[in-house]
Amino acid sequence: MDFAITLQDGQAQMTFVGAGNIFNNIYLSLTVKKGSFFHNPAFGLRQRGRLKNTEATAALIRHDYKEALQWLIDTGRARSVDVSSERDRRQDLNRLKLLVEVVQADGRTVTFTTFKEVV
């Protein structure tokens, strides 16, 4: 049985309800520090220090997210991964909003939104 991760108030809550999509895989791929998973050191998201809020930083972070999720395509669990970003200079100068859209092998789309701290 799979376990499902739900986000409530910014915290992951574990339940033992069967997962019907790959949201768990996306969440873990983007929250586990690359190199820290003993079974596969290449798994996870590359950790970077605080970066400036520039378009070059946004492009770098989008690349890192795609790299962390590439294994979903390589293993046939997903057809495609798309990562877009928003720099909101009027509301919050210190964060970059990232929207991840993954098309599963069965054609359903799973979305995940997160923020990266920038300066």
N, C-alpha and C positions, 0 to 999 in steps of 0.2 A: 504494500500500500504506500502511496505517495503521501507526503504531508504538504499542506498548503500554507503559504505565508500571506497574511493579509496586513495591510498597512493601516494602522489606526493611530492617529495623533503622532505620526512620524516614527512610530515604533513597529517593529515586526512582531507579530503575534503568531505563534505556531499552533496549528490545529491538525488533527489527524483525519481530516476530510480529504477524500481523494481529489487530487488536482486534475482538472480537465484541460489545462493548457500549460505552456512552458514559462509562465510568470516566475515560478520559483527559480528556474534556471537563469533567467534574466537577472533577477534580484541578487542571487548569490554571485553571479559572474561580475556584477558591478559593485559589490560590497566587500568581497574577499580581496585582500591585498595580494597582488601578483607576487609569487614566490613564497607565499606563506602556507599554501596547501601542500601537505607532505606527499600526497599521492601523485600530484601533478604540479610541479613548480611553475609551469607556464600558465596555469589557470589563474584567472582573476584580472583585476584592473590595475594598470600601472599607477603607482603613487607618485604624485608630483607635489612639490611645495606650492605655496600660494603664488599664483601667476597674475599678471596684470590683466585688466579687463579690456582686451583688444580683440580684433577679429582674428589675428594670428593665434591667440590663445584659444579662442573658440574652435578654430579649425584643428588645433592640436588635440584638444579634449574630445572632439567628435571622432577623430582618428583613434584615440585610445579606447573609446567606448566600442567602436566597431571591431577593433582588434580583440577586445575582451569577449565579444559575442561571436566571433568568427567560428568558434568550435561548434556552435549550433548549426551552422550551414554545413561545415565539414562532416558532421555526423548525420546529416539528413533530418535533423529535428526542425529545421527552419529553411524556408526558401530564400528569404532576404532579411537584411537588417538595415534600417535607415535611422540615422541620428541627426536631429536638427537642434539648433541652439538659438536662444534669444538673449541679447544683451539689453537689459533694461536700465538705462542710465538715469532715467528720471525717478524711478521708484526705489531701486536698490542697487547702488553702485558696486556692492561687494558680493554679488552672486550672478552666476550664469545659469540660466534655466535650460535643461536638456530634455528633449522629448525623444524617446526611443520607441520605434515601431518595428515589431518583428512579425513577419508573416510565417506562421507555422507551416509544417509540411502538409497539413490538411487544408490550407488556404485561409484559416482564421487569422485575424490580426490581433496581436497582443501589444498594448501600449504601456509604457512605464515613464513617469516623469520624475526628475530629480534635479537637484541644484548642486553646483560646484562653487565653492568659495573662491573669489578672486579679489584682487586689490585694485 
